[in-house]
Amino acid sequence: MNTETLDRARFIDILRRLIALTPRLQNSPGVGLIPEERLAAEVVLEELRPHIERGFIRAERLAAPGHEARPNLMLTVTGAEAGTIGLVGAHFDVVPADREGEGWTHDPFELRVEDDGTLYARGVTDCLGHVALLTEYLRWLAESGRRPRRTVSVVLISNEEEAPLPEIGLDYVVGAGHLDALRGGPIYWLDSADFGPTVGTGGMCMWELAVEGVPGHSGLTHNCVNALELAMATTLALGEWFRGAFPTHPDEARYGFLSSSTLKATVINAANQKTSKIPGAVTVSGDIRLVPFYDMNAAVAGAIDFVKKLDERIQRGDPPAGFPRTRTVNGESGHLALTQKGRFMEGIACDLESPGLAALERAMRSARGADAVAPYSMTGSLPLVRDLQRSGFDVQITGFGRSIYYHAPNEQAKLRDFEDGFVILRELIELV
């Protein structure tokens, strides 16, 4: 029987089946984890098969050549009138989880549903909860006995969490022209949290700092350049430069950014296991998170140039005041080099005057009350949203998970939030 609310049992069943696949959906190619998104796609297609076979839902499996195990799905319900609504961005892959190393209190690869409706597992917020919700939403449309006013297309994507290989996920879908038909209506990106709506995101670029020192005995420091100390000093100096070059932007307050732009270290690797040995080589990795009012090309180029000039100072024996030893008594110097790792993503500032945003806010008030709308922005990043906006798409962003648990141990979401999300999606097709 079709109702106007989310069928809890069916939603939980779909989500449970998706979560069971997460060991094979983890995306971290650097440690050998290549997701097989086809497994999750097959769950969705199986759930919707009766409605696909009778023609109510048109299903397109969009896999880049050579990557057939990593498809995207485009699921379309033709509307009664002209116009389109796109529900895009929910993805099949997840970040890795390590129960022991990260201190999970529950098995991250098995859905746990508490009596209060809390959902625990890797992917419940980011982003398999949204995949399950959209699957159940499409089934509701099919069982409702009526077509939406506008054509609704749901695009579930692969290769979102880490994309060192281009042209597999949404970039492939866009490049092949599969989203062109959605250009005339709003696209709602459903990979955010806390409802919001999210009206801005940050750009993201990964970097790596390679530091060469001169190893030796820790009691004979005159013969050494400590690569670890030099790496720390360089990272701190780079961060100070960045804060001066890309300070808090005046438009951040208007968009409600929760944090400003940052450049920081997140990983350090020093091949040294002996306390009395000074390390000779250290690698520091990190990222830039940039509000969309600044240019990422300028930030990356500026950071690389800053480290290049710092290295030039070290080579001529003129390091900044307060730096550790950069040259041995015999004249050997340390060396620095900063490189960009992989592609970067640009942030987006959504159109605050968009009819699509106004419709989303009305749907949120209908589902959650008059005070439900609390627009905010964050420097988390989303792939290709800026490119879509630049190409003429009206991109708006929301999501029904909990942002504090993105990529975190004990990832969780609330069943009630997905129920409200279902009502919001139901209202949107009437309001847009």
N, C-alpha and C positions, 0 to 999 in steps of 0.2 A: 504494500500500500504506500502510495506517495504522500508525504506530508510536507509541511513548509519548514521543517527543522531538520537538522543533521541527524541521521540515523546513527546513534552512538555505536551500536554493536557492529554494524557494517564498517564504519570508519575505523574502529579499533582493530577489526579483523584484517582490513587492508594494511593498516600501519604495522601490525604485528608481522605480517608476511614480508613486508618491505624491510623491516628492521632485521629480520632473520637473515637477510642477504648482505647485511652491511660488512661482514668480514671480506666480502668480495667486491664491495663498492668503495673501499677506502682508496683515497687518491693521494699518493705521495710517491711519484716515480723515482725520486732520489734514493728511496729505500726499497725500491722494487714493488711498490703497491700500485698496480695499474687496474683501475676499476673496470668491471664488466657491466656497464649500464644496461645492456640488453636484458639482464636478469630482472631488474626492476621494471623495465619497459614491458616485459612479458606479463608481469603481474597486472599492470594497468590494462593491457590489451585483453587479458583473460577476463577481468572484471567487467569490461565494457563490450565484450564480444557480441552478445545478443543484439545490442543496439547498433553496433557497427555492421553486423550482417544484414540487418533490416534497413540500413541506409540512413538512419537518423543521425549517426555520428560518422563523419568521414575521418579515417585514421591514415596518417602518412608517417611512415618510418623513415627518418631522414638521417642516413649514416654517410659520413664522408668515405670516399673510395679508399679501401685498405683498412678501414676502421669499422667494419660491420658489427663488431661486438660492442660498439660504443654509440648506439643510435640516439637521436633526439626523436621525440614524438610530437606531431602536430595533430590535434584532435579538434575538429570543426563541426559546429552545429549551425546550419544555415538559418538565418533569421527570416521573419515574415516581411520585413521592410529593408530598405537600403541602409548601409552603414555597418560598421564593425566594432567589436570590442576585443582586445587582445589581453589574455591572461598569461603572462610570460615569466620565465625566470626560475620557477621551481625546478630543482635539479635532482638527479638520481645519485650522484656521488657524494661521499661524506669525507670529512677529515679523519685521520686515523685515531684510534683509541687504544690506550694501554691501561688495563685495569689496575695492575700492580704499580706500574711506574707513575701513573697519574693519580692514584688514590681513589679510584671509583669505589663507591659503596655498593653498587649493583653491577651486574654483568652488562657492559655497554652494548652488547650485541643481542640482547633479548629485551623485548618491551616489557616494562613493569608498569602496571596501572594501580595507583594507590586509591584508597577509598575516597579521598578528597578530589579525585580526578587528575592528580598529577601524573604525567607521563614521563617515564625515565628511559632513556636509551640514546645512543649516538644516532643523530639524525631526526629526533622528534621535532626540534626547532629548526634545524638547518640540514636538510630541507624536506625530509621525507614526510613530515607531518603535512606540509603543504601539498606534496604529491598525492598523498592519500585523500586530503580534503578535496582537491580538484577532481580526482577520480570519482568520488562520491557525488560531487556537485554535478558532473556530467551525467552520471546515472540518474540523479534527481531530475535533471532537465529532460532526459529521455523518457522517464516514467511519468512525468507531469502531464503528458498528453497535449502540450502546447509548445509551439516554437517561440524562442525569444524574439523580441522586436528586431534587434540587430543580430547579425551573424557573430557568433562567439567562437573564438579560436583559443584553445589552450595549448601552449607550447612548453613541453617538459624537456629539459636540456641535459646534456652530458658535459663532462669536462669543465665543471665550474670551479671546483675548489683549488685546483692547481693545474695550470695549462701551459707547460713548457712547450708542448706541441700545438701549433696553431691549427686552425681550420678543422676542428673536430666537433666542437660544441656549437654554441649559438653563433659564433663567427662563421662557421660553415653554413648554417641555416640562413643567415642574413646574406652572405656572399652569393649563395645560390638563388637568391631572390624569393625565398619562401615566405618572407614577411611582407612583401610588397603589397599584398592585398589588404594589409592592416593599416596602411598609411593614412587612411581617411578618418580613423577613430582613435580614441585613447588606447594606450597600452598600459596595463597595470602590471607592474613588476612585483611578483609575489615571492620575494626572498628577502624580507626584512622582518622586523619584530616590533612588539609593543604597540601595534596598530598605527600610532602616529596620526596622520600619515608621515612618512619619511620624505621630506621635501629637498634633501640634499645629501650627497655622499662625497667621500674623498677619493682622490686619485691615489694609486699605490704603485710604488716601484721598489724592487729589491736591489740591494747593493752588497758588494763584498770588498772589504779592505784587506789587502795582502801586505803584511809587514815583515820585512827581513831584518834581522838583527845579527849579532855576532855571539854565538853560544860560547859557554865556558863555565869555569868554576865560580860558584856564587861568592867565594871569598876573594876572588881576584877580579873585581868588577872593572878595574882599569883596562882589562883586556877584552871587555865584553860590551855589547849593546843589547840591552834587555828588550827583546821584541814584544814581550807581554806589556811591560810598562809603556813602551813607545806606542803600542796599539791603543792602550787605554787613554793616553794623553791625546793622541790624534783623534780618537772618537769623540772625546769631550770637546776638543777644539772645533771639530766639524759640526757638532751639535750647536755650539755657541754661534758659529757663523750662520747656520741655517736659521736660527731664531731671529737673528738680526736681519737676514735677507727676506724672510717670509714670516713676518710678525702676524699677530691677530689681525684679520682683515675686517674692515668696517661692516661688510655685509654679513658677517657671521652671526651677529645678533639678530638680524632680520630673519634669517633662516633657522635660528635656534640650534646652531652647532653645539654639540655637547663637549667637543674638544677642538682645539686649533690644530694647525699643521704641526707635524713632528718629523724629526729625523732621529732615529735611535738605533742602537745596537740591540740585537736579540739573541745572537748565537756567537760563541767564541770557541775557537779550536786551537789549542796549543799542544803540539806533539812533544810533550815533556811529562814524565812521570816521576822525576827525581827532584826533591826539594832543593838540593844543593847544586843543581845545574841551572844556569840561566838559559831560557829558551831562545833559540835563534830564528824561529819562524812561527808566526801567529796569523790566523785568519779570523777576521771579525765580519759577521754578516748582520744585516739589519734591513730596515725599510724606511721609505719616505711615505708619509701620509699627508696629502696636500688638499686643502679645501679647493673647491672648483673655481675660485676667483683668481687663482694663480695658475701659471703655465708649467706643466710638469717637465716639458723639455728644458725650460730655463732652470728648474730646480736640479735636475739631473746633471746638466752641463755645468752648472755652477758648483755643485758638490765635487765633481771630478776635477774641475779646474782648481778648486781650493786645495785639494790634497796634492795635486801636481805642483802647485806653487810652494806648498809646505815642504814637499820632498826636495824641491830645488834649494830652498833655504838650508835644509839639513845637509845637502851635498856641498854647499859652500861654507859650512860651519857657522851658520847663523840661525839656530833654532829659536823658536819663541821662548820668552822668559818663562821659567817654571817647567820646561820640558825635562824629561830624564836625559841621561847621557845618550847622545846620538852618534858619538865617534870614539873609537878606542885610542889608547895612547900611541898606537902604530898608524893611526889615520884611517882605519876602516870605518865606514859609515853604515848606518841603517838606511833602509829604503822603504818607501811607501807607494802604493798604487791602489786607486779606487776604481772599480768597474761596475757597470750596470749588469744585473743578472736577469736574463729573460726579458719579456715584454713588460711594459707598464700599462696600467689602466688609468683612465681619466675619471675624475669625479663629475658629478652632475648637480646643477642647481635647477630644480624643476620649475616650470612656469606656474607661479603663484596665482595667476589670473586665469588659468586654464578651466574651461567647462568640465574637463575630465576630473580635475582636482575637486571642483565644487560638487560634482556628483558623488565622488568618493566620500567627502565630508558629510553629505546628506545621508548617505547609506550608513555611515558610522553612527551618526546621531540616532537613526532609526533603530539600529541594533543595540546600542549601548547607552543611549540617553543624551540629553541636550549638552552635557559637559564632556562628552566622550572625545571630541576632537582636540588633540594636543600635538600639532605639527612639531617635528624636530628634525635635526640633521646630525649626521655622524661621519667620522672619517673612515668607517668601514667602506670597502670598495665593492663595486658590482661591475661585471664585465660588459663592455659594449653599450652601456646605457647612454653614455655621452655621444657615441657614434650614432646611435639611433635618433637621439634628439637632434643632432646636427643634420641628419638626413631628413628631418621634417616630421618625425614621430612625436606625438604628445605623450611623453613617458611620465607616469606617476608611480609611486612606490609605496607599498605597505606590506604587512605580514603579521602573522598571528602567533608567532613563537615568543620567546623571552630572550631579549638581547644579551642579558648578563650571562647566559649559558651558551652563547655562540662559541664553538671550538673549545669548550670547557669540559673538565671532568664533571660527571653527574649531570650531563645535559638533560634538560627537562623542559616541559611545556605543560599547559593546562588544557584539559579537555573542554572546559567552558569557553576558553578563548577560541578554540576551533569551531565551537558551536556558534559563537558570535560572528566569526569569520564567514561561516556558511551563510548567515543571514545577510551580511554585508554583500557577498557575491550575488545572492538572490535579488537584493534590492538594486544593485548596480545595473542589471540588465533591463530594469524598468526605468531607471533615471537617466541613463546616458542617451 
